């Protein structure tokens, strides 16, 4: 990829409702194909056959296999972050918002298990895209953490450091139960996560 558009949506000509539906069918097919076969083993033909779309039609929406891969990652990122924002907005405090965010992510990824495989493939397909994915996710965390620190709900720590710590927790807890076991994250695990995040490991108050 010569250049990645680091924005929520890449610039496109407006699509008709039918065009939007076809484009979405291709993205949904790509999610399954890339997730199960892998980027390097997948082909445009595989995607179009899965979507039941003519191969020539594919190029009305995407210029290459790499372009649809990039657009898929950006859409997945946008979709689950939007879902988290909507649910977290119902929280009455910062702690509750963080816990709702975790639960929402685990619920969302249960229906999009291929997210894990697809994102990890990006480090080999395009490292800039891989970094964009995590940078974009971190920016949302940082904003919420800064607000919580400013109003005294959280300790004043480096928000980016905290953001990546929280991302690491959600990433690997989700991988352990949702991706590997294909199940809901157990309530006991969620409770221990909350205890670790908000109480720490030490029995003392010292770091």
N, C-alpha and C positions, 0 to 999 in steps of 0.2 A: 504494500500500500504506500503510495507516494506521499499521501497527506490524509490525515484524519480530521474530520470536522468535529471539533470539541464543543458541541452544542447539543441541546436536547433533541433537536431534529435537524437533519441535513436538508439543505434547500432542494425543493422539488417543485415541479409544476403541479397545480391543483389537480386532484384526481376526482373522477365521477364516483358515485356511490359504488357502482359496479367495479370500477378500478380499485377503489379502496379495499373492497372485499377480496378481489383477486390478489392484491398485494399482501393482504393479511394471510390468505391461504398459503401463499408461498413462504412467508415468514414462519408460520406454524409448522409447515412441512420441514423447513430448514432446521427448526428447533429439534425436531425428532431425528432427522437424518444426521446432523452434526453431533447430536448427543449420543447416538447409538453407534454410528459408523466412524465418527471422527472426521475432522476437516479434510485431512489429506486423502482419506479413502472415499470421501463423498464426491459426487459430481452434480452438475446442474441437472443432468438427466434424472438422477435419483430424486432430486428435490421436485422437479416438475411432475414426475410420475406419482410421487406421494401426494402432491397437491392436485393431481388430475388436471393439470394445466399444460397446454402445448409448450414445447421447448422455446419456440420463437416468442411466445408471449412473455416468457421470463425476462427477456431483454428489453421489454417495454418498461420494466420497473427497476431492474438491476443490471449493471453493466458486466458483472462477473460474479463468480462464486465468492470471491473475497468481499465484494461490496455487500452481498446479502448477509454474510457472516458479521460484518461490521454493524450493519443496520439491526441485525438480530440482537447483538449484545447491547446496543444502545436502547432498543425497545424494551428488552427485559429489565435493564437497569431502570429505565424511566417508569415502567409499570409497577415494579415492586416498591420503588421509593414513593410513588404517588399513593399507593395503597397504605404504606406505613404512615405517611403524612396525614391522610384522611382519618385513620384510626387513632393515631396519637393525639390528634386535635381534640379528642373527647376526654383526654386526661385532665385531671384537676391539679396535677403538680408534675415536676420534672421526673421524679422517680417513677411515677406511674406511667409517664410517657415512654420512658426507656423500656419498661417491662412490656407495655403494649406493643412497642416496636419490635421487640424480640419475638413475641408470640405471633404477630402479624407476618413477620418474615418467615418463620417456620411453617406457618399455615400456607403462605403463598408458595414457598418452594416445594411443599408437599405435592402441589399440582404442576410444578415445573422442575422436576428433579434434574433434568438435563442441564439446568443452569450451571451446576458445579462443573460438569465435564466441559461445557462450552467455554466457560470463562478460563479454565485452566489451559485449554488449547490455545487461547489467545496469546499466551506468553511465547508460543512458538510461531504463531501466524503473524502477529504484529505486537511487539512489546509495548509500543506506544498506546495501542488500544487497550492492552491489559492494564497499563498504569492508569489510563483515563478512567477505566471502570472503577478502580479503587479510589482514585482521587475524587471522583464525583460522589461516590458513596461517603467518603470521609468528610466532604464539605458540608453535607447535611448534618452529620453528627456534630461537627465543630460548631455550627450555628446554634444548635440546640444547647450544647454544653456551655457555650459562652453566655447565653441568656440565663441558664440555670446558675452559673457561677456569679454573674452580675447581680442576681437577686438574692444570693446567699443560700440557695438550695444545695449546691455542690461546692466542694473545696476548690480553691483557686489553684488549679494545676494547669499544665500546658494542654489546651484543648485538643490539639492534634495528636499528642501522645495518647491521651485518654480515648480519643476517637478510634485510633488503630487498635488499642487494647480491646475495646468493646467489639470492634469488627472481627477481631481474631476469635473472641469468644463465640459470637454468633456463627461465624464461618465454620468452626470445627464442631460445635455442638450440633449444628444442622447437618454437617457431613456425617457425624457419628450415628445419629438416629434417623434423620430423614433420608439422606442419600444412601447410606449403607444398609440400613434396616427397613427402609420404606415404611416408616411408622411415625406417629405423632411423637414429639418430644415429651417424655414422661413428666408429670407434674413435679415429682421429686427432683428432677434435674433442673427444672425452671426455678424451683425454690432454692436449690443450692447455688445456682447462678446468681440469683438476687442476693443471697447471703454473701457470696464472694465479692460481688461488685460493690455493694453498699456497706459491707462490714469488714471486708478484707480477710486475710488468712490468720493474722496474728491475734492472739488472745489479749494482747496489750494494746495500748494506744500508740505505741511507737511504730514507725515505718519499718 
